Amino acid sequence: MRVSIASDHAGYDMRQQVVKHLIDKGFEVIDGGAVSATERFNYVDAGNKVAEDVLSGKADRGIAICGTGIGISMTCNKHKGIRCALCNNEYMARMCRQHNDANVLSFGARVVGPEIAFAMVDCFFEEEFAGGRHAERLATMAATEDINFK
């Protein structure tokens, strides 16, 4: 599976750890965003990169990291077809896949530590979409996008 991951400068160190975690698990990683923790990098640009990689098919799923996860998740969700879930624990990461078929996981490097981040990443890639009534909700969500994304 190909994973696009990007961060701003606040998420840089965490991103490096997550990239290593993904590679160790056998994922192909498209790494983008900040080039250091000290050189400013806009979370909007990082979020756009992940969303565009997923939407273009360059990546199967994405991971977006900033200081809190809020700004970058909001940016990702500005793209029609992206379902970016801001998660703070394993349960949220599991449910975003099972119930929402999230295609981008977001979290804050200043909010969760590496072990929680790794656990969320693992859940995000291990869980399958449950379908059923959840598929009906996603169809309604997609219809809402069709109305509101001009």
ChimeraX attribute file (.defattr): number of C-alpha atoms within 10 A of each C-alpha:
attribute: neighborCount
match mode: 1-to-1
recipient: residues
	/A:1	10
	/A:2	18
	/A:3	24
	/A:4	24
	/A:5	29
	/A:6	31
	/A:7	36
	/A:8	28
	/A:9	24
	/A:10	25
	/A:11	26
	/A:12	25
	/A:13	17
	/A:14	23
	/A:15	27
	/A:16	16
	/A:17	14
	/A:18	19
	/A:19	21
	/A:20	13
	/A:21	17
	/A:22	18
	/A:23	12
	/A:24	10
	/A:25	10
	/A:26	11
	/A:27	14
	/A:28	15
	/A:29	17
	/A:30	16
	/A:31	17
	/A:32	19
	/A:33	25
	/A:34	23
	/A:35	14
	/A:36	15
	/A:37	15
	/A:38	10
	/A:39	11
	/A:40	12
	/A:41	20
	/A:42	16
	/A:43	29
	/A:44	18
	/A:45	18
	/A:46	24
	/A:47	34
	/A:48	21
	/A:49	21
	/A:50	30
	/A:51	31
	/A:52	17
	/A:53	20
	/A:54	22
	/A:55	17
	/A:56	9
	/A:57	10
	/A:58	14
	/A:59	21
	/A:60	15
	/A:61	24
	/A:62	29
	/A:63	29
	/A:64	35
	/A:65	31
	/A:66	30
	/A:67	21
	/A:68	19
	/A:69	26
	/A:70	18
	/A:71	19
	/A:72	30
	/A:73	30
	/A:74	17
	/A:75	20
	/A:76	30
	/A:77	17
	/A:78	16
	/A:79	17
	/A:80	15
	/A:81	17
	/A:82	23
	/A:83	22
	/A:84	28
	/A:85	27
	/A:86	24
	/A:87	23
	/A:88	19
	/A:89	16
	/A:90	18
	/A:91	13
	/A:92	16
	/A:93	26
	/A:94	25
	/A:95	20
	/A:96	25
	/A:97	23
	/A:98	17
	/A:99	18
	/A:100	20
	/A:101	23
	/A:102	22
	/A:103	22
	/A:104	28
	/A:105	26
	/A:106	31
	/A:107	27
	/A:108	25
	/A:109	21
	/A:110	14
	/A:111	14
	/A:112	19
	/A:113	12
	/A:114	15
	/A:115	11
	/A:116	14
	/A:117	26
	/A:118	18
	/A:119	15
	/A:120	24
	/A:121	22
	/A:122	17
	/A:123	20
	/A:124	27
	/A:125	16
	/A:126	10
	/A:127	15
	/A:128	15
	/A:129	16
	/A:130	14
	/A:131	14
	/A:132	9
	/A:133	9
	/A:134	15
	/A:135	15
	/A:136	11
	/A:137	14
	/A:138	16
	/A:139	11
	/A:140	12
	/A:141	15
	/A:142	15
	/A:143	12
	/A:144	11
	/A:145	15
	/A:146	12
	/A:147	9
	/A:148	9
	/A:149	10
	/A:150	6
